[in-house]
Amino acid sequence: MSKVKKTKEHKFLNKHTILGVILLMYFNFVLIDFVIGATSAIICKHAGIDSKIGLGAGSTIGSILALVIWFRFFSPEYKWKPESGSWGKSFRLLIPLYIYWVFLFSVFGYLAKSIPFGAISLSSFLAAIMAGAGEEVAFREVGISYLARQWKDENKIILMAVIPAAAFALTHVTNIVSMGLSDVLKQALLTLFMGVFLGAVYIRTGNIWPIILGHSLHDIMAFSASDKLSMLGLNLPDWSVTLLTVIEAGLLISGLYMLRKSKRAEIIALWNKRWSRDTGVTEEA
């Protein structure tokens, strides 16, 4: 005997797309970092373990939990399993990021006058994994897939990348408590560029896992290189920040190019398959 699993209505989300995507993205971001992550940090601190390790580990676990909740929230409407061939396509589309790494870490190596990477602590490693998983789940998987559900208009595809990227960039404004305003604005701008690029890769493939991997690896290398410069008593000079900003703007351009008009019918077809409009699916009881 079989039973029909009906698609949920989600009336509020269906009526309020922009408000809905903001609420969904920040709800998941807060759940991952400030509920599960912070709770884990407190538990670890009381157990005599570095709270930073607890935060990183807890937020990583929280990212997986948030992902499962997201899949269940729109089940069976959302076909969450990656399409065949999406892994290889994702890694190919991420090539501009690999090129950016060559320039970025060449600058670090030039300043350090040696290999740009140093030893990375467990807390920094987990912080990188936490950022890669948590930010991609909250802003790419949740934000973009929800907008793809709501919008089936080719003219809104670029907004599907830009809105979550802007929300992602805004989370870095909180760093103003430890950084100057100009540094915060630069960081938010670079985050916007990177966010649009990663969002474009996700929009083209529908596979979040290679993007989580790429983001996490980027942060692991960046934290390691930054620690190396700090150990040597060096800072990034203004010329290097300007150079890297220009190069990272290339990621923004690459992302926008991925979403060019000739690819938009393909994108709509992909997300039509991922967001099934069937009234139900059959399961074995």
N, C-alpha and C positions, 0 to 999 in steps of 0.2 A: 504494500500500500504506500502511496506517496502523499505528501502534503505540499501545499503551495505556500511559499514564503513571500509575503507581500512587501512591496516597496513602501517605506515610510513616507509620509506627506511632507514633513518639515515646512509647515505653512509660513512661519515667520521668516525663515531663511529664503524661501521662494519669493517673498515680497520685498525683502530689504537686502539687496545684494551687497552694496558697499558697506553698510553697517554690519551685515552678517559676516563678511570676510574679515573685517577689523576685529570683531568680537571673537571669531574662531581662531585667528592667528594669535592674538594676545592671550586668549584663554589657554591655548596650548603652550605658549611660551612661559607664562606664569606657572602653569602646572608642572612643566618640566624642570625649570630652574629654581623657582621660588617656593614650590610646595614639596615636590619629591626630592629635588637636589638639596635644598636647605635643610629639610628634615634629616636626610642622610648625613649632612655635614654636622648637625647637632648631635646625632647619635654617635658618630665617629669621635667627635670631640670628647664626649663623656666616656668613651671607651679608650681614650688615650691615643687615638689615631688622628693624624693630621686632618683637620676639617676640610682642607682643600682637596684632599684625596676623596673624602666622603662626598663633597659637592660634585666632583667630576664623575665619580662612579654612580652616584645617585641620579644625576641628571642624564647620564647615558642610559641607565635602566628606565628612567622616566620617559625618554624619547621613544624607546621601544613600546612602552605601555601606551603612550599617547598615539602612536601609530596604529596599534591594535584597536584602540578605542575608536579612532577615526574610521578605520575599515569597517568596524561593526556598526558605527553610527549611520552609515549610508548603505549597509548591506540590505538586500542583494543588488542594489542599483549600481554600486561602484565595483567595477571589475579591477581589483587592485593588483593582480598578478602582472608582472612586466610582460610586454609583448615579446615574441620570439625575435631575436636579433637586436633587441634594444641595448644589450650590454655593449656589444661591439660598436654600435652606432654612438652610444654615449661617450665611450672612450675616444672615438674619432672626433666628435664635436668638441671635446675638451682639449684638443690640441692647442688652441690659443693660450689656455691656462698653462700648459707645459712650457710654451715659449716664454710666457711671462715669468715663470720660475727661473729660467735661464738668466734673464736680465736681472731680476730681483736679487737672486743669490750671488750673481757675479758682482753686483754692487757691494753686497755684504763681504764677499771674499776680497774685493779690492781694498775695502776699508780695514779689514782685519789683517790683510797681507798674508793670508793663509786660507786653509779650508774654512768656509763660512759657518760650518756647523760645529757646535760644541755638545757636551753631554746635556741631556734633558732630564729633568727630574720627573718622578712619577706623577706628581701633582700637575706639572705643566703638560705632560703627555695626556693625562686624563682630561685636563681642561680643553685641550685641542679636540679630543674625541667628543667631549661634551658639546663644544661649539658646533662641530661638524654635524653631529646627529641632531641636536636640539634645534638649531637654527634652520636646518634644512627641512626637518619635519614640520616645524611651526609655520615657516614662511614659504617654502616651496611646495611641499606635499599638500599641506592643508590649504594654504592661500591660493596657489595656482590651480589645484585640482577643483577647488570649490568654484572659482571663477570660471573654469572650463565647463563646469556643470551648468552654471547660470547663463553663460554667454556662448552662443553658437554663431557669432558674428565675426567674420574674418577681420573686420575693421577694429575689433576690440582685442585682438591677439597681443599687440604690443602692451596694452594696458594690463594684460594678465601677467606680464613679466615686471612691469614698472611698479604697480601698486604694492605687491608683496616686497619688492626690493626697497621701496621707500619706507615701508613699515619696519623692515629689517634695519635700515639705516638709522631710523629714529631711536631704536633701542640703544644705540651707542651714545646718544646725547647724555645719558645718565653718567657717562665718564667725566662730565664736566666737574664733578666733585674732586677728581684727582688729576685733571689735565686742564690746560688753558683753553679758552673758547676757540681760538684759531685751530688748535690741534684737534679739538673735538669735531669742528666743522670739516676739516680735512679728512678725518677718519670716517665721518658719515658719508662724505662724497665718494671716497674710495669704496666704501661698503656698498653704496648705491650702484657703482659701476660693476662690482663683482656680483652683486645680487641680480642685476639684469642679465648678465652673462649666464650665470648658473640657472636662472629661471628660464632662459631661452633653451638651454640644453634640455631641461626637464620638459618644457612644452613640446619640444620636438620628439622626445623619446617616451615620456611617461614613466621612466624608471628612475626612482629617487636614489637607489643604492649606490651607483657609481658617483653620483654628485655628493653624497655623504662622504664617500671614500676620498674624493678629490678635495673637498673642503677640509676634512680632518687632516689629510696629508699636508695640505698647504699650511695649516696652523701649526702642525708639529714642526715642520721645517722653519717656519717663521719664528716660533718661540725659541727653538734651538739657536737660530742665528742671532736673535736679539740677546739671548743669554750670553752668547759668545762675545758680542760687542760690549755688553755691560761688564763682563769679566775683564776685558781689556781696557775698560774705562773710556770707551768710545761712544759717540752718538752719531746718528744719521745727520750729515750736514744738509743745509737747505737745498743745495744743488741736487743732491740725490733724491730728496723727497719730491722735488719738482719733476725730475726725470721719471721717477717711478709713477707719479700721478699721470703724466702724459702716456706712459706705456700702459698703465691700467685702463686709461680711457680707450685704448685699443680693444680691451675686453668688452667694453660697452658697445663699441662699434661692431665687434664680432657678433655679439648677442643680437643686436638689432638686425644685422645681416641674415642671421639664421631665421629670423621671422619675416623675411621679405615676402612680397606678394605671391611669388611663384611657389612658395612652400605652404601657404595658408590653407589651401584646400586639403592638402595632406594632413595638416595639423588638425583641422576640424574632423576629418575622417577618423583619425586616431582617437580623439576624445569622444567622438560619438560611440565608438566601440567600448571605450572604458566606462562611459556613463550610459549604461543600457537603459533604454526607455521601456523595456518590457514590464508588464504589470506584475510579474512574479517569476520565480524559478522553481523547478521541481527538485525535491530532495527525497531520498529514500528514508522512510520513517524507521 
